[in-house]
């Protein structure tokens, strides 16, 4: 618990300083953003939905990977990750080739 609190404080300080290229962990920074940008903490409360969904997706991926490793073949999580990477790459490639008006630069 103390380690988590320390990492949260570190990420909150990194966000407050807004120094470019000051890397922190993605998940911890996302959770810190949820907490520090909430209206309860005095923040604007913006983009909480996207942050909660991305945190949930990371948690769900960890659960699926752990279950696959414990109850299946230990190589199964790597197979799942490879398939997910291929699907995301194909979707990004397809969507990047769009010529819709909203995809053109201003």
PEHUDA-V578059 format. One record per residue. N is the residue number from 1. SS is DSSP state (H for helix, E for strand, C for the rest). PSI is psi in whole degrees, 0 to 359 (none if undefined). OMEGA is omega as a letter, one per 40 degrees, with the letter a starting at -180 (NA if undefined). Layout:
# PEHUDA-V578059
N,SS,PSI,OMEGA / N,SS,PSI,OMEGA
This chain:
# PEHUDA-V578059
1,C,318,i / 2,H,322,i / 3,H,317,i / 4,H,318,i / 5,H,318,i / 6,H,319,i / 7,H,322,i / 8,H,317,i / 9,H,321,i / 10,H,315,a / 11,H,324,i / 12,H,320,i / 13,H,320,i / 14,H,321,i / 15,H,319,a / 16,H,322,i / 17,H,330,i / 18,C,44,i / 19,C,123,i / 20,C,148,i / 21,C,15,i / 22,C,95,a / 23,C,144,i / 24,C,173,a / 25,C,141,a / 26,H,311,a / 27,H,314,a / 28,H,322,i / 29,H,323,i / 30,H,315,i / 31,H,321,i / 32,H,321,i / 33,H,321,i / 34,H,314,a / 35,H,313,a / 36,H,335,i / 37,C,0,a / 38,C,155,i / 39,H,330,i / 40,H,326,i / 41,H,4,i / 42,C,11,a / 43,C,178,a / 44,C,342,i / 45,C,19,a / 46,C,153,i / 47,C,23,a / 48,H,325,a / 49,H,312,a / 50,H,322,i / 51,H,319,i / 52,H,319,i / 53,H,317,a / 54,H,323,i / 55,H,318,i / 56,H,321,i / 57,H,320,i / 58,H,320,i / 59,H,315,i / 60,H,319,i / 61,H,321,i / 62,H,319,i / 63,H,314,i / 64,H,317,i / 65,H,319,i / 66,H,316,i / 67,H,320,i / 68,H,321,a / 69,H,324,a / 70,H,322,a / 71,H,2,a / 72,C,206,i / 73,C,136,i / 74,C,340,i / 75,C,353,a / 76,H,316,i / 77,H,324,i / 78,H,321,i / 79,H,314,i / 80,H,315,a / 81,H,319,i / 82,H,317,i / 83,H,319,i / 84,H,320,i / 85,H,318,i / 86,H,318,i / 87,H,318,i / 88,H,322,i / 89,H,315,i / 90,H,318,i / 91,H,317,i / 92,H,319,i / 93,H,317,a / 94,H,314,a / 95,H,331,a / 96,H,341,a / 97,C,8,a / 98,C,145,i / 99,C,24,i / 100,C,154,a / 101,H,326,a / 102,H,350,i / 103,H,349,a / 104,C,143,i / 105,C,152,a / 106,C,none,NA
